[in-house]
């Protein structure tokens, strides 16, 4: 499953707000420096979908606030 994620880094709270099944806004505490926000995003999505971090892959948008993320091993 692929989803589009708009990342808002350096927020006070961490959350996922789904706009639809394939679009969400991720509020992250980390700064977008040296991949910290990407790591936090992967962990947050893994926890939400009940999969491991290895099952989450950022397909595009590694340095952009809008990312395409692929999630595998969903039941």
Backbone as JSON, one array per atom type, in Angstrom:
{
  "sequence": "XXXXXXXXXXXXXXXXXXXXXXXXXXXXXXXXXXXXXXXXXXXXXXXXXXXXXXXXXXXXXXXXXXXXXXXXXXX",
  "N": [[0.84, -1.17, 0.0], [0.56, 2.19, -0.84], [1.06, 5.44, 0.47], [0.5, 8.97, 0.65], [2.29, 11.37, 2.35], [2.3, 14.31, 4.19], [4.69, 16.07, 5.79], [5.16, 17.69, 8.84], [7.58, 19.06, 10.52], [9.36, 19.55, 13.68], [7.38, 19.98, 15.67], [5.29, 20.4, 18.61], [3.84, 18.21, 19.49], [3.43, 14.73, 18.62], [1.84, 13.25, 15.92], [-0.54, 11.58, 13.72], [-2.63, 12.52, 11.13], [-5.19, 11.47, 9.29], [-6.32, 12.26, 6.1], [-7.56, 10.92, 4.09], [-7.79, 7.48, 2.99], [-5.34, 7.16, 1.77], [-3.84, 9.43, 2.18], [-2.13, 11.51, 4.45], [-1.31, 13.69, 7.22], [1.61, 14.2, 8.94], [2.7, 15.03, 12.06], [5.67, 15.8, 13.52], [8.16, 15.59, 16.11], [10.88, 15.81, 15.73], [13.65, 17.55, 14.17], [14.21, 18.26, 10.7], [16.89, 17.16, 10.09], [19.72, 15.42, 9.07], [18.21, 13.12, 8.52], [16.62, 12.59, 10.75], [13.87, 13.28, 11.11], [12.72, 11.67, 9.14], [13.3, 9.11, 10.16], [11.79, 9.19, 12.51], [9.24, 9.43, 11.38], [8.99, 6.94, 10.03], [9.01, 5.2, 12.24], [6.66, 6.06, 13.57], [4.65, 5.53, 11.67], [4.96, 2.75, 11.45], [4.2, 1.92, 14.0], [1.52, 2.79, 14.01], [0.32, 1.25, 11.92], [0.89, -1.29, 12.78], [3.13, -2.81, 12.0], [6.59, -3.78, 11.3], [9.48, -1.6, 11.38], [11.03, -2.17, 9.2], [9.19, -2.78, 7.28], [8.29, -0.42, 6.3], [8.86, 1.92, 3.82], [10.32, 4.79, 2.5], [9.53, 5.95, -0.5], [9.72, 8.13, -2.27], [10.71, 11.61, -1.97], [12.6, 12.1, 0.03], [13.97, 14.36, 0.98], [12.02, 16.19, 1.01], [9.01, 17.85, 2.15], [6.72, 16.52, 1.39], [5.97, 13.24, 1.01], [6.13, 9.98, -0.5], [5.16, 6.98, 0.72], [5.71, 3.54, 1.13], [4.01, 0.77, 2.39], [4.43, -2.43, 3.52], [3.44, -5.89, 4.11], [0.92, -5.71, 5.33], [-1.92, -6.89, 7.02]],
  "CA": [[0.0, 0.0, 0.0], [1.32, 3.45, -0.89], [0.34, 6.6, 0.98], [1.15, 10.27, 0.52], [2.41, 11.94, 3.68], [2.83, 15.67, 4.3], [5.4, 16.09, 7.07], [5.38, 18.96, 9.54], [8.62, 18.77, 11.51], [9.59, 20.48, 14.78], [6.11, 20.27, 16.32], [5.29, 20.08, 20.04], [3.3, 16.87, 19.68], [3.62, 13.8, 17.52], [0.54, 12.67, 15.57], [-0.9, 11.31, 12.33], [-4.0, 12.93, 10.83], [-5.51, 10.94, 7.97], [-7.27, 13.01, 5.3], [-8.24, 9.84, 3.39], [-7.06, 6.23, 3.21], [-4.0, 7.2, 1.2], [-3.22, 10.72, 2.43], [-2.13, 11.91, 5.85], [-0.4, 14.72, 7.68], [2.37, 13.7, 10.08], [3.35, 16.05, 12.88], [6.82, 15.15, 14.14], [8.93, 16.43, 17.04], [12.26, 15.93, 15.26], [14.02, 18.5, 13.12], [14.57, 17.54, 9.47], [18.34, 17.21, 9.95], [20.38, 14.11, 9.03], [17.25, 12.02, 8.45], [15.95, 12.34, 12.03], [12.42, 13.33, 10.92], [12.36, 10.49, 8.37], [13.32, 7.98, 11.08], [10.63, 9.33, 13.39], [8.07, 9.13, 10.55], [8.95, 5.49, 9.82], [8.6, 4.61, 13.51], [5.28, 6.43, 13.84], [3.81, 4.77, 10.74], [5.05, 1.34, 11.82], [3.37, 1.75, 15.2], [0.12, 2.98, 13.64], [-0.15, 0.16, 11.09], [1.19, -2.57, 13.42], [4.16, -3.53, 11.25], [7.93, -3.42, 11.74], [10.08, -0.47, 10.67], [11.55, -2.67, 7.93], [8.07, -2.86, 6.35], [7.99, 0.94, 5.85], [9.91, 2.45, 2.94], [10.06, 6.08, 1.86], [9.81, 5.72, -1.91], [10.19, 9.4, -2.81], [10.56, 12.76, -1.1], [13.48, 11.98, 1.2], [14.34, 15.69, 1.48], [10.85, 17.04, 0.76], [7.96, 17.66, 3.16], [5.69, 15.62, 0.87], [6.64, 11.96, 0.76], [5.37, 8.79, -0.86], [5.64, 5.92, 1.6], [5.14, 2.24, 0.83], [3.89, -0.07, 3.58], [4.21, -3.82, 3.13], [3.06, -6.86, 5.14], [-0.33, -5.38, 6.02], [-2.87, -8.02, 7.03]],
  "C": [[0.89, 1.24, 0.0], [0.44, 4.57, -0.35], [1.18, 7.85, 0.75], [1.14, 10.92, 1.9], [2.99, 13.35, 3.58], [3.41, 15.78, 5.7], [5.52, 17.52, 7.58], [6.33, 18.66, 10.69], [8.66, 19.85, 12.58], [8.28, 20.94, 15.43], [6.2, 19.89, 17.8], [4.79, 18.68, 20.31], [3.5, 16.04, 18.43], [2.26, 13.18, 17.19], [0.44, 12.41, 14.07], [-2.35, 11.73, 12.16], [-4.31, 12.46, 9.41], [-6.6, 11.77, 7.31], [-8.15, 12.04, 4.49], [-7.44, 8.57, 3.67], [-5.62, 6.3, 2.74], [-3.29, 8.53, 1.39], [-3.27, 11.05, 3.92], [-1.14, 13.04, 6.08], [0.28, 14.17, 8.93], [3.03, 14.87, 10.79], [4.43, 15.34, 13.69], [7.56, 16.12, 15.05], [10.33, 16.72, 16.51], [12.43, 17.04, 14.23], [14.42, 17.7, 11.88], [16.06, 17.64, 9.17], [18.88, 15.79, 10.04], [19.39, 12.94, 9.11], [16.49, 11.74, 9.74], [14.43, 12.33, 11.87], [11.95, 12.11, 10.12], [12.32, 9.25, 9.26], [12.12, 8.01, 12.01], [9.34, 8.99, 12.63], [7.91, 7.62, 10.35], [8.47, 4.79, 11.1], [7.14, 4.85, 13.83], [4.32, 5.65, 12.94], [3.81, 3.28, 11.08], [4.16, 1.04, 13.03], [1.88, 1.84, 14.85], [-0.44, 1.78, 12.88], [0.16, -1.22, 11.67], [2.15, -3.44, 12.63], [5.54, -3.12, 11.79], [8.44, -2.24, 10.91], [10.63, -0.9, 9.31], [10.46, -2.76, 6.86], [7.67, -1.49, 5.8], [9.16, 1.44, 5.01], [9.47, 3.78, 2.36], [10.51, 5.95, 0.4], [10.34, 7.0, -2.56], [9.96, 10.52, -1.81], [11.42, 12.72, 0.14], [13.85, 13.33, 1.81], [13.21, 16.7, 1.26], [9.83, 16.84, 1.88], [6.81, 16.77, 2.69], [6.37, 14.35, 0.4], [5.64, 10.92, 0.29], [5.98, 7.64, -0.07], [4.93, 4.62, 1.23], [5.17, 1.39, 2.1], [3.6, -1.48, 3.1], [3.87, -4.66, 4.35], [1.87, -6.41, 5.97], [-1.26, -6.57, 5.94], [-4.24, -7.59, 6.59]]
}
